Amino acid sequence: MRAKIKAMGAPIRSLLVAASMLFGLLAVPPAAAVQGGEVATGDGVVVALVHGRTATRAFCSGALLQPRLVVTAAHCVIQNGTTITYPNGLFIATPGADLNNDNIATRARATEVNWVRGYQNRTDTIEANDFAVLTLDKPLGTPIVTRVASAAEVRELQSTRGTVTHLGYGKLALDRDNDGIARKIDLRVRPSSLSFQFPTGSIIQTTGTSTQSICPGDSGGPIVARINDELVLVGVNAGGDTSCIPSYRGSNVATGMVASFYQPIINQGIASIANSAPSEPEQVNYEISGSDVIVTWRAPSSPSTAITGYRVDEVIETKRAYLGVYVADAAGGGVNITSVIPDTPADYAKIEAFDVILAVGGVNVANTDAMLIEMRKKSQGELVTFRIRKASGEIKNVEVRLSEIGDATGFRNVCQTTTELRCQFRTNVGKTKYRLYAVSAKGDGTAYEFNVEIGPGGPPSNIEVVPGVRSIALTWGDPIRVSSVPKSAIRVRVIDSATERMLCEVPLTQYGCTINASAGRYQLAIFVDTPLGRSERIELAEVSIVASEPAKVTRAKIAKVAGKPNLLVTWQPPADNGGSAITGYRVTTTNGISLCRVTGNSTKCTIRSTAVKPGSKLQIFASNEVGESQPKSLTVPR
């Protein structure tokens, strides 16, 4: 969002930073919610603006005013007097969503932007009329704000220094980016605006502190107040203080655009809802027959302009190696991991938020730009060593086998229809991404994307590894990339990638296996094996199995030696050696007097019968490198 640089009459610096998703490489988030605020997960007002349906971090915030209407700051969607083009679409998450765990299928696409013509967003200063309305392709839910605060109610808040609530998905502090969770904070309204040349009645300002304020990423977030037991929308965040950016930390004034002043723009947005571009087709299913794909679907359910047909396009992609983290420059050098995306190579390698990457593949990286350069040299499937400084200060090397992700660089139509809700086309060998969408006079509808693979498909998903006592339990889900091979013909293999030794091989539909493991370290990797070949493998985190003392010896016996004054003691090794080789055995009396010792290769010893009394008890102990077993008792024969 925007930030005021000086207290009076000074220029305003933009805190909106476009989210740069470095797809197969790393993901750099926007300068990220409310500093010093409380969590607002599930709040029915604030929404996150994200690049593409699958993004897990917001670049701006917004307010849900109607089920298909969001208000936000114009500088989030306008640049140089025209709407910003988002290659993967501008999507809005459900109100108060935790972006790490929400159902991305519920996210709505912005199909139309209404704003005050003449607004430019050409500089880093706050401009007048920084207010926009987004029309959505489908409902996001029922808003909890009942209406827009009137101009008179806003003036009353200003004259009485009333309290309003700011909400947003912005930074948490100067050096803490947002974590994908909305926050809110109550601030006092200033009695009058600073000396900005804005239309009278168009802005509202509040005062925070150095630790409680509005931050980058909160742009467009709602400013609400409770008036006569109604939760009303006062405005949207447009400019915040600068306690969340390093360049200046002297002002704690936040500026918002008053919603009632822009009621005509809101009315334009409302009028456009019924005539918007279509949402995505529903109940999409596809089948593979040889090299042909048959796709069926249902028409979008949300009201829109008339649909004139449907198209299926092949998505032309450029592949990149993929790690799966959000990053920012670390203080003192290196790259700070602000968060880790679930089910990615970084997640499987147990890389964590607040880790700092110091080197990639043996090359030191001083900042995110340097890391980007090194990541561009890598390829899918490559095993790369990252030198990482943990939050504890420990420095360690972590090996990660990179996966891949694609940047859409173009589209090729493979099928189109006017009325039939079915398409059949020939696909390629290997993995191909397609998108299905409705066509209308208002433009293309929201696309439903799916992957088709003539081949083995992808590795299992949702993998969990649980070390046990001399065992490792794994569970998994179906691959995200579906194979053209029936599930019944797909097997999952787990190996120790350090030795390439097979540890587990079971049908995919078993969805788990338990590996018997002795003490040691295991670098696990998992993949699927099919009649059409193997998927790429996922390197999982290193697992350590710690040894323990062995169990008791088994089948212990004692007998007299014929013709000699000796006793022969025999036994079998423990059923469980504790995960460590047996190094020796010893036989003692119950009061600890040693009678004999042998190595771990022997399972018998001879003692003189005169050393023990008939009917007394003897004890046999087994030892490994950890310690000694519990004693196995036996009785001396009479």
Order of alpha helices (4+ residues) and beta strands (2+ residues): beta-beta-beta-beta-beta-beta-beta-beta-beta-beta-beta-beta-beta-beta-alpha-beta-beta-beta-beta-beta-beta-alpha-beta-beta-beta-beta-beta-alpha-beta-beta-alpha-beta-beta-beta-beta-beta-beta-beta-beta-beta-beta-beta-beta-beta-beta-beta-beta-beta-beta-beta-beta-beta-beta
